[in-house]
Amino acid sequence: MTIDSCKLPLESDATGTIRVEHTRVTLDSVVWAFREGATAEEIAERFPPASLGAIYAAITFYMQNRPEVDAYLARREAEAEQTRQCIESRAGAKEFRERLLARQRGNESV
């Protein structure tokens, strides 16, 4: 019997986001769920477009490349924070957010 290396079901899109198995499911989502204690089966239930095998492969990739994946996740978090700050700095963003929250609470008519 020979053991062939398997191709990882991970791919990087044009923005540098790593996705699982040609889906919109990100490596970030899988790793965060895993860090929260979710099993591969639970993660697959949360993200049905990705197969259980792809979830296991993503977790394995994370476990074998933890420093690199942690650095990738830190970059993604920094980019998300920068985007959030940019959006919140726009004129009227605070008022718009407050209106949305009020509407969600049912304190404002539609």
C-alpha positions as CSV (number, residue, x, y, z in Angstrom):
1,M,0.0,0.0,0.0
2,T,1.2,3.5,-0.8
3,I,0.2,6.6,1.0
4,D,-0.4,9.6,-1.2
5,S,-0.5,13.1,0.2
6,C,-3.9,14.6,0.0
7,K,-4.7,17.9,-1.5
8,L,-6.0,20.3,1.2
9,P,-9.5,21.5,0.7
10,L,-8.4,25.0,1.4
11,E,-7.9,27.9,-1.0
12,S,-7.1,31.5,-0.8
13,D,-9.4,33.9,-2.7
14,A,-8.4,37.2,-4.3
15,T,-8.6,39.1,-1.0
16,G,-6.3,36.6,0.7
17,T,-9.2,35.0,2.7
18,I,-8.7,31.2,3.1
19,R,-11.9,29.3,2.4
20,V,-12.8,25.7,2.9
21,E,-13.6,23.4,-0.1
22,H,-14.9,25.9,-2.7
23,T,-17.4,27.4,-0.2
24,R,-17.9,30.7,1.6
25,V,-16.9,29.0,4.8
26,T,-13.6,30.6,6.0
27,L,-10.7,28.9,7.8
28,D,-11.3,31.6,10.5
29,S,-14.8,30.3,11.2
30,V,-13.6,26.8,11.5
31,V,-10.7,27.7,13.8
32,W,-12.8,29.9,16.0
33,A,-15.4,27.2,16.5
34,F,-12.7,24.6,17.2
35,R,-11.1,27.0,19.8
36,E,-14.5,27.3,21.4
37,G,-14.6,23.6,21.9
38,A,-16.8,22.5,19.0
39,T,-16.1,19.1,17.5
40,A,-15.6,18.6,13.8
41,E,-19.1,17.2,13.6
42,E,-20.5,20.2,15.3
43,I,-18.6,22.6,13.0
44,A,-19.9,20.7,10.0
45,E,-23.4,21.1,11.3
46,R,-22.9,24.9,11.7
47,F,-21.4,25.2,8.2
48,P,-23.3,22.6,6.0
49,P,-21.7,23.7,2.7
50,A,-18.3,22.3,3.9
51,S,-18.0,18.5,4.2
52,L,-17.0,16.8,7.4
53,G,-13.8,15.6,5.8
54,A,-12.9,19.2,4.8
55,I,-13.6,20.4,8.3
56,Y,-11.3,17.7,9.7
57,A,-8.6,18.7,7.1
58,A,-8.9,22.4,8.1
59,I,-8.6,21.5,11.8
60,T,-5.6,19.3,11.0
61,F,-4.0,22.1,8.9
62,Y,-4.5,24.5,11.9
63,M,-3.0,22.0,14.4
64,Q,0.0,21.4,12.2
65,N,0.6,25.1,11.3
66,R,-0.6,26.8,14.4
67,P,1.9,29.7,14.5
68,E,1.2,30.6,10.8
69,V,-2.5,30.3,11.1
70,D,-2.5,32.3,14.4
71,A,-0.6,35.1,12.6
72,Y,-3.1,34.9,9.7
73,L,-6.0,35.2,12.1
74,A,-4.4,38.1,13.9
75,R,-3.9,39.9,10.5
76,R,-7.6,39.2,9.7
77,E,-8.7,40.6,13.0
78,A,-6.6,43.7,12.5
79,E,-8.1,44.3,9.1
80,A,-11.6,43.8,10.4
81,E,-11.0,46.3,13.2
82,Q,-9.6,48.8,10.7
83,T,-12.7,48.4,8.5
84,R,-14.9,48.8,11.5
85,Q,-13.2,52.0,12.5
86,C,-13.4,53.4,9.0
87,I,-17.1,52.7,8.8
88,E,-17.8,54.2,12.2
89,S,-15.8,57.3,11.4
90,R,-18.1,58.2,8.5
91,A,-20.5,61.1,9.1
92,G,-23.8,59.9,10.4
93,A,-22.7,56.4,11.1
94,K,-23.3,56.7,14.9
95,E,-26.8,58.0,14.3
96,F,-27.6,55.4,11.7
97,R,-26.4,52.6,14.1
98,E,-28.6,54.0,16.9
99,R,-31.7,54.1,14.6
100,L,-31.1,50.5,13.6
101,L,-30.7,49.4,17.2
102,A,-33.8,51.3,18.2
103,R,-35.7,49.7,15.4
104,Q,-34.5,46.3,16.4
105,R,-35.7,46.9,20.0
106,G,-39.1,48.0,18.5
107,N,-38.8,51.6,19.8
108,E,-39.0,53.1,16.3
109,S,-41.7,52.8,13.7
110,V,-40.8,51.4,10.4
